[in-house]
Structure formats: structure tokens, C-alpha cells
Amino acid sequence: MFAWLKDKRTIRRIGRWFGWISLALVLVTMLTGYGITQFRIVTSLTAGFLGKAVSQRWHESLGLLVLAALALHVGIALWWRWKGARD
């Protein structure tokens, strides 16, 4: 299929990157969720960057990205384990 899929280290590295991306997206989702409920604190902590309206929009938009990145992370990890068990 793809030549880069034959190298186990590359597959594992891609899976780890998606894991770190998932973690970052979860942290941003938590921050924006807190920014919706405690917008005065978050607005002052982020120097006015994350207000209540911006937090609400980002929080609604990040849900699918978190799920996609987490699904790719878990899917790659399971595929890597399954492929390694066959070899």
C-alpha cells in the first residue's frame, strides 16, 4: 500500500504524535469549557484572548477534532499491536 507503513517505528511515531495532539486538544477543550463558566478568570489569564463568546465557539468546534485525533491515536496503536503480533 504505502511504503512508509512498512516501517514500524514510523507508524509508532505517528501514533504518538496523534496522542500528543489529543492531549493538547483535550487541555484546550477544558480551558475553553472553564472559559465559558468562569469567563472573567480565563479572560484575564489569557489577556483577553479567550472571552466567553470565543470560548463557546472553540469549545463547540473542538469536540470532533478531539474525537478524531483520539480515534486515530487508538486505531494506530491497536493496528500496530495487531500487525506486530502477526510478524
Secondary structure, 3 states (H helix, E strand, C coil): CCHHHHCHHHHHHHHHHHHHHHHHHHHHHHHHHHHHHCHHHHHHHCCCCCCHHHHHHHHHHHHHHHHHHHHHHHHHHHHHHHHHHHC
